Amino acid sequence: MRTLLPLDRETVLASVKKTSKVLLLHEDTRTGGIAGELAVGITESIFEYLDAPIVRVTAPGTPVPFSPTLEEAFLPNTAKVVEKARWLWRY
């Protein structure tokens, strides 16, 4: 997606209808993040097209650490995305 506001809702819903699965990724914390809003919008609109639960890959619901090493561990990374994508694929 290029923007969140305005949200290209039709494109998002068309993609979900085509794939039947959703993996949402963002660097913000899980609670209060845009992924939750997108998940609700998708569920309310086209729940019947989903073949698996919506998966979110986000930072944990804790304050962002100041240390670069801890921040790197805090943020979503390739390994976390691949793990969740494989889980979703196997579902």
Biopython code that builds the backbone (N, CA, C, O; Angstrom):
import numpy as np
from Bio.PDB.StructureBuilder import StructureBuilder

atoms = [
    (1, "MET", "N", (0.834, -1.164, 0.000)),
    (1, "MET", "CA", (0.000, 0.000, 0.000)),
    (1, "MET", "C", (0.889, 1.241, 0.000)),
    (1, "MET", "O", (1.924, 1.279, 0.665)),
    (2, "ARG", "N", (0.483, 2.220, -0.730)),
    (2, "ARG", "CA", (1.249, 3.471, -0.784)),
    (2, "ARG", "C", (0.835, 4.449, 0.296)),
    (2, "ARG", "O", (1.668, 5.189, 0.820)),
    (3, "THR", "N", (-0.445, 4.459, 0.632)),
    (3, "THR", "CA", (-0.931, 5.372, 1.658)),
    (3, "THR", "C", (-1.940, 4.667, 2.554)),
    (3, "THR", "O", (-2.569, 3.681, 2.169)),
    (4, "LEU", "N", (-2.070, 5.201, 3.749)),
    (4, "LEU", "CA", (-3.092, 4.705, 4.666)),
    (4, "LEU", "C", (-4.306, 5.611, 4.680)),
    (4, "LEU", "O", (-5.406, 5.195, 5.043)),
    (5, "LEU", "N", (-4.091, 6.860, 4.277)),
    (5, "LEU", "CA", (-5.177, 7.817, 4.210)),
    (5, "LEU", "C", (-4.973, 8.690, 2.992)),
    (5, "LEU", "O", (-4.079, 9.534, 3.042)),
    (6, "PRO", "N", (-5.685, 8.576, 1.942)),
    (6, "PRO", "CA", (-6.839, 7.684, 1.820)),
    (6, "PRO", "C", (-6.399, 6.240, 1.608)),
    (6, "PRO", "O", (-5.392, 5.975, 0.951)),
    (7, "LEU", "N", (-7.144, 5.338, 2.156)),
    (7, "LEU", "CA", (-6.885, 3.913, 2.019)),
    (7, "LEU", "C", (-7.551, 3.401, 0.753)),
    (7, "LEU", "O", (-8.734, 3.649, 0.519)),
    (8, "ASP", "N", (-6.788, 2.688, -0.061)),
    (8, "ASP", "CA", (-7.342, 2.092, -1.281)),
    (8, "ASP", "C", (-8.041, 0.786, -0.895)),
    (8, "ASP", "O", (-7.535, -0.306, -1.155)),
    (9, "ARG", "N", (-9.172, 0.918, -0.292)),
    (9, "ARG", "CA", (-9.931, -0.206, 0.267)),
    (9, "ARG", "C", (-10.272, -1.260, -0.779)),
    (9, "ARG", "O", (-10.184, -2.456, -0.504)),
    (10, "GLU", "N", (-10.655, -0.830, -1.965)),
    (10, "GLU", "CA", (-11.051, -1.776, -3.012)),
    (10, "GLU", "C", (-9.881, -2.679, -3.409)),
    (10, "GLU", "O", (-10.068, -3.876, -3.625)),
    (11, "THR", "N", (-8.686, -2.114, -3.507)),
    (11, "THR", "CA", (-7.503, -2.907, -3.865)),
    (11, "THR", "C", (-7.170, -3.906, -2.768)),
    (11, "THR", "O", (-6.844, -5.058, -3.055)),
    (12, "VAL", "N", (-7.251, -3.476, -1.517)),
    (12, "VAL", "CA", (-6.979, -4.374, -0.392)),
    (12, "VAL", "C", (-7.967, -5.537, -0.398)),
    (12, "VAL", "O", (-7.566, -6.695, -0.288)),
    (13, "LEU", "N", (-9.237, -5.236, -0.526)),
    (13, "LEU", "CA", (-10.256, -6.293, -0.504)),
    (13, "LEU", "C", (-10.135, -7.225, -1.706)),
    (13, "LEU", "O", (-10.363, -8.428, -1.579)),
    (14, "ALA", "N", (-9.780, -6.684, -2.872)),
    (14, "ALA", "CA", (-9.583, -7.530, -4.058)),
    (14, "ALA", "C", (-8.421, -8.488, -3.844)),
    (14, "ALA", "O", (-8.487, -9.648, -4.252)),
    (15, "SER", "N", (-7.356, -8.010, -3.204)),
    (15, "SER", "CA", (-6.205, -8.874, -2.932)),
    (15, "SER", "C", (-6.567, -9.995, -1.971)),
    (15, "SER", "O", (-6.164, -11.141, -2.167)),
    (16, "VAL", "N", (-7.327, -9.667, -0.935)),
    (16, "VAL", "CA", (-7.742, -10.690, 0.028)),
    (16, "VAL", "C", (-8.641, -11.723, -0.645)),
    (16, "VAL", "O", (-8.499, -12.920, -0.399)),
    (17, "LYS", "N", (-9.552, -11.275, -1.481)),
    (17, "LYS", "CA", (-10.425, -12.206, -2.198)),
    (17, "LYS", "C", (-9.611, -13.154, -3.080)),
    (17, "LYS", "O", (-9.953, -14.327, -3.224)),
    (18, "LYS", "N", (-8.536, -12.636, -3.664)),
    (18, "LYS", "CA", (-7.698, -13.436, -4.560)),
    (18, "LYS", "C", (-6.858, -14.458, -3.805)),
    (18, "LYS", "O", (-6.719, -15.596, -4.254)),
    (19, "THR", "N", (-6.292, -14.063, -2.657)),
    (19, "THR", "CA", (-5.367, -14.940, -1.937)),
    (19, "THR", "C", (-6.003, -15.702, -0.780)),
    (19, "THR", "O", (-5.506, -16.759, -0.392)),
    (20, "SER", "N", (-7.079, -15.190, -0.231)),
    (20, "SER", "CA", (-7.798, -15.778, 0.909)),
    (20, "SER", "C", (-7.001, -15.772, 2.209)),
    (20, "SER", "O", (-7.403, -16.400, 3.189)),
    (21, "LYS", "N", (-5.872, -15.065, 2.220)),
    (21, "LYS", "CA", (-5.056, -14.979, 3.431)),
    (21, "LYS", "C", (-4.493, -13.570, 3.544)),
    (21, "LYS", "O", (-4.318, -12.872, 2.546)),
    (22, "VAL", "N", (-4.208, -13.160, 4.800)),
    (22, "VAL", "CA", (-3.725, -11.811, 5.046)),
    (22, "VAL", "C", (-2.586, -11.851, 6.057)),
    (22, "VAL", "O", (-2.711, -12.456, 7.122)),
    (23, "LEU", "N", (-1.484, -11.208, 5.719)),
    (23, "LEU", "CA", (-0.380, -10.980, 6.636)),
    (23, "LEU", "C", (-0.130, -9.476, 6.653)),
    (23, "LEU", "O", (0.221, -8.886, 5.631)),
    (24, "LEU", "N", (-0.312, -8.864, 7.812)),
    (24, "LEU", "CA", (-0.136, -7.421, 7.964)),
    (24, "LEU", "C", (1.158, -7.153, 8.727)),
    (24, "LEU", "O", (1.414, -7.768, 9.762)),
    (25, "LEU", "N", (1.964, -6.243, 8.218)),
    (25, "LEU", "CA", (3.268, -5.930, 8.804)),
    (25, "LEU", "C", (3.381, -4.439, 9.023)),
    (25, "LEU", "O", (3.115, -3.650, 8.116)),
    (26, "HIS", "N", (3.778, -4.045, 10.232)),
    (26, "HIS", "CA", (4.149, -2.656, 10.487)),
    (26, "HIS", "C", (5.091, -2.598, 11.682)),
    (26, "HIS", "O", (5.142, -3.518, 12.499)),
    (27, "GLU", "N", (5.847, -1.486, 11.769)),
    (27, "GLU", "CA", (6.852, -1.339, 12.822)),
    (27, "GLU", "C", (6.281, -0.807, 14.128)),
    (27, "GLU", "O", (6.971, -0.834, 15.148)),
    (28, "ASP", "N", (5.071, -0.336, 14.130)),
    (28, "ASP", "CA", (4.463, 0.198, 15.338)),
    (28, "ASP", "C", (4.145, -0.960, 16.287)),
    (28, "ASP", "O", (4.178, -2.126, 15.893)),
    (29, "THR", "N", (3.838, -0.623, 17.536)),
    (29, "THR", "CA", (3.452, -1.660, 18.493)),
    (29, "THR", "C", (2.115, -2.274, 18.081)),
    (29, "THR", "O", (1.333, -1.655, 17.359)),
    (30, "ARG", "N", (1.869, -3.468, 18.538)),
    (30, "ARG", "CA", (0.666, -4.211, 18.149)),
    (30, "ARG", "C", (-0.605, -3.482, 18.588)),
    (30, "ARG", "O", (-1.530, -3.315, 17.793)),
    (31, "THR", "N", (-0.653, -3.053, 19.839)),
    (31, "THR", "CA", (-1.844, -2.391, 20.358)),
    (31, "THR", "C", (-1.954, -0.983, 19.787)),
    (31, "THR", "O", (-1.029, -0.180, 19.906)),
    (32, "GLY", "N", (-3.081, -0.695, 19.172)),
    (32, "GLY", "CA", (-3.319, 0.626, 18.629)),
    (32, "GLY", "C", (-2.689, 0.878, 17.278)),
    (32, "GLY", "O", (-2.730, 2.006, 16.787)),
    (33, "GLY", "N", (-2.108, -0.137, 16.662)),
    (33, "GLY", "CA", (-1.461, 0.023, 15.363)),
    (33, "GLY", "C", (-2.448, -0.076, 14.212)),
    (33, "GLY", "O", (-3.582, -0.522, 14.387)),
    (34, "ILE", "N", (-2.011, 0.341, 13.047)),
    (34, "ILE", "CA", (-2.860, 0.338, 11.857)),
    (34, "ILE", "C", (-3.242, -1.082, 11.428)),
    (34, "ILE", "O", (-4.283, -1.274, 10.801)),
    (35, "ALA", "N", (-2.419, -2.068, 11.755)),
    (35, "ALA", "CA", (-2.736, -3.443, 11.364)),
    (35, "ALA", "C", (-4.048, -3.915, 11.993)),
    (35, "ALA", "O", (-4.814, -4.645, 11.365)),
    (36, "GLY", "N", (-4.298, -3.502, 13.217)),
    (36, "GLY", "CA", (-5.556, -3.869, 13.868)),
    (36, "GLY", "C", (-6.755, -3.272, 13.151)),
    (36, "GLY", "O", (-7.781, -3.930, 12.979)),
    (37, "GLU", "N", (-6.615, -2.013, 12.732)),
    (37, "GLU", "CA", (-7.693, -1.355, 12.002)),
    (37, "GLU", "C", (-7.931, -2.025, 10.648)),
    (37, "GLU", "O", (-9.075, -2.229, 10.242)),
    (38, "LEU", "N", (-6.850, -2.363, 9.957)),
    (38, "LEU", "CA", (-6.992, -3.049, 8.671)),
    (38, "LEU", "C", (-7.631, -4.418, 8.851)),
    (38, "LEU", "O", (-8.486, -4.819, 8.061)),
    (39, "ALA", "N", (-7.216, -5.134, 9.890)),
    (39, "ALA", "CA", (-7.769, -6.463, 10.143)),
    (39, "ALA", "C", (-9.269, -6.394, 10.405)),
    (39, "ALA", "O", (-10.025, -7.222, 9.898)),
    (40, "VAL", "N", (-9.701, -5.423, 11.185)),
    (40, "VAL", "CA", (-11.130, -5.276, 11.461)),
    (40, "VAL", "C", (-11.886, -4.935, 10.185)),
    (40, "VAL", "O", (-12.952, -5.493, 9.924)),
    (41, "GLY", "N", (-11.341, -4.022, 9.393)),
    (41, "GLY", "CA", (-12.013, -3.648, 8.146)),
    (41, "GLY", "C", (-12.160, -4.815, 7.194)),
    (41, "GLY", "O", (-13.203, -4.981, 6.563)),
    (42, "ILE", "N", (-11.125, -5.620, 7.089)),
    (42, "ILE", "CA", (-11.168, -6.800, 6.220)),
    (42, "ILE", "C", (-12.180, -7.806, 6.760)),
    (42, "ILE", "O", (-12.988, -8.346, 6.005)),
    (43, "THR", "N", (-12.136, -8.055, 8.062)),
    (43, "THR", "CA", (-13.038, -9.026, 8.674)),
    (43, "THR", "C", (-14.500, -8.602, 8.536)),
    (43, "THR", "O", (-15.367, -9.423, 8.235)),
    (44, "GLU", "N", (-14.763, -7.329, 8.754)),
    (44, "GLU", "CA", (-16.140, -6.848, 8.649)),
    (44, "GLU", "C", (-16.675, -6.895, 7.219)),
    (44, "GLU", "O", (-17.873, -7.077, 7.001)),
    (45, "SER", "N", (-15.782, -6.729, 6.254)),
    (45, "SER", "CA", (-16.226, -6.636, 4.862)),
    (45, "SER", "C", (-16.292, -7.976, 4.142)),
    (45, "SER", "O", (-17.269, -8.261, 3.449)),
    (46, "ILE", "N", (-15.268, -8.794, 4.298)),
    (46, "ILE", "CA", (-15.186, -10.020, 3.482)),
    (46, "ILE", "C", (-14.688, -11.223, 4.278)),
    (46, "ILE", "O", (-13.864, -11.995, 3.786)),
    (47, "PHE", "N", (-15.173, -11.384, 5.485)),
    (47, "PHE", "CA", (-14.777, -12.500, 6.337)),
    (47, "PHE", "C", (-14.914, -13.841, 5.623)),
    (47, "PHE", "O", (-14.073, -14.724, 5.789)),
    (48, "GLU", "N", (-15.957, -13.991, 4.841)),
    (48, "GLU", "CA", (-16.230, -15.282, 4.190)),
    (48, "GLU", "C", (-15.159, -15.688, 3.185)),
    (48, "GLU", "O", (-15.105, -16.852, 2.791)),
    (49, "TYR", "N", (-14.314, -14.767, 2.765)),
    (49, "TYR", "CA", (-13.240, -15.083, 1.823)),
    (49, "TYR", "C", (-11.964, -15.581, 2.518)),
    (49, "TYR", "O", (-11.069, -16.104, 1.855)),
    (50, "LEU", "N", (-11.876, -15.426, 3.822)),
    (50, "LEU", "CA", (-10.659, -15.798, 4.550)),
    (50, "LEU", "C", (-10.584, -17.301, 4.785)),
    (50, "LEU", "O", (-11.545, -17.915, 5.248)),
    (51, "ASP", "N", (-9.431, -17.888, 4.460)),
    (51, "ASP", "CA", (-9.189, -19.312, 4.714)),
    (51, "ASP", "C", (-8.316, -19.531, 5.943)),
    (51, "ASP", "O", (-8.030, -20.673, 6.300)),
    (52, "ALA", "N", (-7.888, -18.448, 6.595)),
    (52, "ALA", "CA", (-7.013, -18.533, 7.754)),
    (52, "ALA", "C", (-7.191, -17.270, 8.582)),
    (52, "ALA", "O", (-7.721, -16.273, 8.091)),
    (53, "PRO", "N", (-6.751, -17.306, 9.832)),
    (53, "PRO", "CA", (-6.803, -16.087, 10.636)),
    (53, "PRO", "C", (-5.903, -15.010, 10.029)),
    (53, "PRO", "O", (-4.908, -15.323, 9.376)),
    (54, "ILE", "N", (-6.249, -13.763, 10.243)),
    (54, "ILE", "CA", (-5.381, -12.659, 9.829)),
    (54, "ILE", "C", (-4.181, -12.633, 10.763)),
    (54, "ILE", "O", (-4.335, -12.673, 11.984)),
    (55, "VAL", "N", (-2.991, -12.566, 10.189)),
    (55, "VAL", "CA", (-1.751, -12.585, 10.964)),
    (55, "VAL", "C", (-1.136, -11.194, 10.956)),
    (55, "VAL", "O", (-1.040, -10.554, 9.909)),
    (56, "ARG", "N", (-0.715, -10.726, 12.140)),
    (56, "ARG", "CA", (-0.033, -9.434, 12.255)),
    (56, "ARG", "C", (1.393, -9.648, 12.712)),
    (56, "ARG", "O", (1.641, -10.390, 13.662)),
    (57, "VAL", "N", (2.333, -9.003, 12.041)),
    (57, "VAL", "CA", (3.735, -8.980, 12.449)),
    (57, "VAL", "C", (4.017, -7.533, 12.837)),
    (57, "VAL", "O", (4.050, -6.647, 11.984)),
    (58, "THR", "N", (4.219, -7.306, 14.126)),
    (58, "THR", "CA", (4.390, -5.960, 14.653)),
    (58, "THR", "C", (5.461, -5.956, 15.730)),
    (58, "THR", "O", (5.986, -7.001, 16.114)),
    (59, "ALA", "N", (5.770, -4.775, 16.202)),
    (59, "ALA", "CA", (6.617, -4.678, 17.385)),
    (59, "ALA", "C", (5.778, -5.072, 18.597)),
    (59, "ALA", "O", (4.554, -4.941, 18.563)),
    (60, "PRO", "N", (6.409, -5.548, 19.659)),
    (60, "PRO", "CA", (5.640, -5.927, 20.842)),
    (60, "PRO", "C", (5.033, -4.696, 21.515)),
    (60, "PRO", "O", (5.432, -3.564, 21.241)),
    (61, "GLY", "N", (4.084, -4.929, 22.379)),
    (61, "GLY", "CA", (3.401, -3.842, 23.065)),
    (61, "GLY", "C", (4.188, -3.310, 24.246)),
    (61, "GLY", "O", (3.692, -3.299, 25.373)),
    (62, "THR", "N", (5.385, -2.879, 24.002)),
    (62, "THR", "CA", (6.253, -2.322, 25.042)),
    (62, "THR", "C", (6.868, -1.023, 24.521)),
    (62, "THR", "O", (6.823, -0.760, 23.319)),
    (63, "PRO", "N", (7.436, -0.217, 25.402)),
    (63, "PRO", "CA", (8.110, 0.993, 24.921)),
    (63, "PRO", "C", (9.277, 0.644, 23.999)),
    (63, "PRO", "O", (9.914, -0.398, 24.151)),
    (64, "VAL", "N", (9.545, 1.527, 23.048)),
    (64, "VAL", "CA", (10.655, 1.323, 22.116)),
    (64, "VAL", "C", (11.971, 1.496, 22.869)),
    (64, "VAL", "O", (12.172, 2.526, 23.513)),
    (65, "PRO", "N", (12.868, 0.520, 22.806)),
    (65, "PRO", "CA", (14.144, 0.647, 23.520)),
    (65, "PRO", "C", (15.051, 1.687, 22.860)),
    (65, "PRO", "O", (14.963, 1.922, 21.655)),
    (66, "PHE", "N", (15.905, 2.294, 23.641)),
    (66, "PHE", "CA", (16.819, 3.323, 23.156)),
    (66, "PHE", "C", (18.060, 2.717, 22.511)),
    (66, "PHE", "O", (18.582, 3.258, 21.537)),
    (67, "SER", "N", (18.526, 1.614, 23.042)),
    (67, "SER", "CA", (19.738, 0.965, 22.542)),
    (67, "SER", "C", (19.519, 0.437, 21.128)),
    (67, "SER", "O", (18.518, -0.230, 20.869)),
    (68, "PRO", "N", (20.456, 0.732, 20.194)),
    (68, "PRO", "CA", (20.304, 0.218, 18.821)),
    (68, "PRO", "C", (20.187, -1.306, 18.752)),
    (68, "PRO", "O", (19.427, -1.829, 17.937)),
    (69, "THR", "N", (20.919, -2.011, 19.586)),
    (69, "THR", "CA", (20.851, -3.473, 19.579)),
    (69, "THR", "C", (19.469, -3.956, 20.022)),
    (69, "THR", "O", (18.891, -4.855, 19.412)),
    (70, "LEU", "N", (18.951, -3.349, 21.087)),
    (70, "LEU", "CA", (17.623, -3.738, 21.560)),
    (70, "LEU", "C", (16.536, -3.306, 20.579)),
    (70, "LEU", "O", (15.548, -4.016, 20.389)),
    (71, "GLU", "N", (16.720, -2.141, 19.959)),
    (71, "GLU", "CA", (15.738, -1.680, 18.981)),
    (71, "GLU", "C", (15.671, -2.638, 17.792)),
    (71, "GLU", "O", (14.593, -2.908, 17.263)),
    (72, "GLU", "N", (16.815, -3.140, 17.384)),
    (72, "GLU", "CA", (16.855, -4.101, 16.273)),
    (72, "GLU", "C", (16.083, -5.370, 16.627)),
    (72, "GLU", "O", (15.388, -5.928, 15.778)),
    (73, "ALA", "N", (16.198, -5.826, 17.863)),
    (73, "ALA", "CA", (15.470, -7.017, 18.308)),
    (73, "ALA", "C", (13.987, -6.714, 18.474)),
    (73, "ALA", "O", (13.154, -7.608, 18.322)),
    (74, "PHE", "N", (13.650, -5.479, 18.781)),
    (74, "PHE", "CA", (12.276, -5.045, 19.029)),
    (74, "PHE", "C", (11.453, -4.984, 17.746)),
    (74, "PHE", "O", (10.289, -5.387, 17.732)),
    (75, "LEU", "N", (12.045, -4.489, 16.684)),
    (75, "LEU", "CA", (11.321, -4.274, 15.431)),
    (75, "LEU", "C", (11.113, -5.577, 14.658)),
    (75, "LEU", "O", (11.911, -6.506, 14.783)),
    (76, "PRO", "N", (10.049, -5.647, 13.863)),
    (76, "PRO", "CA", (9.880, -6.815, 12.990)),
    (76, "PRO", "C", (11.082, -6.932, 12.042)),
    (76, "PRO", "O", (11.643, -5.929, 11.599)),
    (77, "ASN", "N", (11.455, -8.155, 11.749)),
    (77, "ASN", "CA", (12.582, -8.374, 10.843)),
    (77, "ASN", "C", (12.234, -9.511, 9.878)),
    (77, "ASN", "O", (11.155, -10.100, 9.945)),
    (78, "THR", "N", (13.161, -9.795, 9.000)),
    (78, "THR", "CA", (12.927, -10.814, 7.976)),
    (78, "THR", "C", (12.576, -12.165, 8.585)),
    (78, "THR", "O", (11.657, -12.836, 8.117)),
    (79, "ALA", "N", (13.292, -12.564, 9.614)),
    (79, "ALA", "CA", (13.045, -13.878, 10.229)),
    (79, "ALA", "C", (11.628, -13.963, 10.796)),
    (79, "ALA", "O", (10.963, -14.989, 10.657)),
    (80, "LYS", "N", (11.171, -12.892, 11.430)),
    (80, "LYS", "CA", (9.817, -12.896, 11.999)),
    (80, "LYS", "C", (8.751, -12.949, 10.907)),
    (80, "LYS", "O", (7.742, -13.641, 11.045)),
    (81, "VAL", "N", (8.985, -12.219, 9.834)),
    (81, "VAL", "CA", (8.020, -12.216, 8.727)),
    (81, "VAL", "C", (7.976, -13.588, 8.064)),
    (81, "VAL", "O", (6.893, -14.101, 7.781)),
    (82, "VAL", "N", (9.121, -14.179, 7.816)),
    (82, "VAL", "CA", (9.180, -15.498, 7.178)),
    (82, "VAL", "C", (8.503, -16.543, 8.060)),
    (82, "VAL", "O", (7.772, -17.397, 7.557)),
    (83, "GLU", "N", (8.738, -16.484, 9.360)),
    (83, "GLU", "CA", (8.113, -17.438, 10.280)),
    (83, "GLU", "C", (6.592, -17.345, 10.211)),
    (83, "GLU", "O", (5.915, -18.367, 10.102)),
    (84, "LYS", "N", (6.054, -16.142, 10.271)),
    (84, "LYS", "CA", (4.605, -15.963, 10.225)),
    (84, "LYS", "C", (4.042, -16.310, 8.843)),
    (84, "LYS", "O", (2.953, -16.878, 8.746)),
    (85, "ALA", "N", (4.763, -15.980, 7.790)),
    (85, "ALA", "CA", (4.302, -16.306, 6.434)),
    (85, "ALA", "C", (4.251, -17.816, 6.235)),
    (85, "ALA", "O", (3.309, -18.326, 5.627)),
    (86, "ARG", "N", (5.233, -18.527, 6.729)),
    (86, "ARG", "CA", (5.228, -19.999, 6.618)),
    (86, "ARG", "C", (4.085, -20.596, 7.429)),
    (86, "ARG", "O", (3.435, -21.540, 6.981)),
    (87, "TRP", "N", (3.835, -20.054, 8.618)),
    (87, "TRP", "CA", (2.717, -20.537, 9.429)),
    (87, "TRP", "C", (1.411, -20.333, 8.681)),
    (87, "TRP", "O", (0.567, -21.227, 8.630)),
    (88, "LEU", "N", (1.254, -19.156, 8.103)),
    (88, "LEU", "CA", (0.034, -18.840, 7.373)),
    (88, "LEU", "C", (-0.114, -19.733, 6.145)),
    (88, "LEU", "O", (-1.219, -20.179, 5.837)),
    (89, "TRP", "N", (0.967, -19.994, 5.452)),
    (89, "TRP", "CA", (0.943, -20.858, 4.263)),
    (89, "TRP", "C", (0.502, -22.274, 4.636)),
    (89, "TRP", "O", (-0.260, -22.906, 3.905)),
    (90, "ARG", "N", (0.988, -22.767, 5.781)),
    (90, "ARG", "CA", (0.656, -24.132, 6.216)),
    (90, "ARG", "C", (-0.757, -24.237, 6.769)),
    (90, "ARG", "O", (-1.294, -25.342, 6.844)),
    (91, "TYR", "N", (-1.364, -23.155, 7.151)),
    (91, "TYR", "CA", (-2.669, -23.193, 7.816)),
    (91, "TYR", "C", (-3.727, -23.830, 6.930)),
    (91, "TYR", "O", (-4.885, -23.942, 7.334)),
]
sb = StructureBuilder()
sb.init_structure("model")
sb.init_model(0)
sb.init_chain("A")
sb.init_seg("    ")
for serial, (resi, resn, name, xyz) in enumerate(atoms, 1):
    if name == "N":
        sb.init_residue(resn, " ", resi, " ")
    sb.init_atom(name, np.array(xyz, "f"), 0.0, 1.0, " ", f" {name:<3s}", serial, name[0])
structure = sb.get_structure()
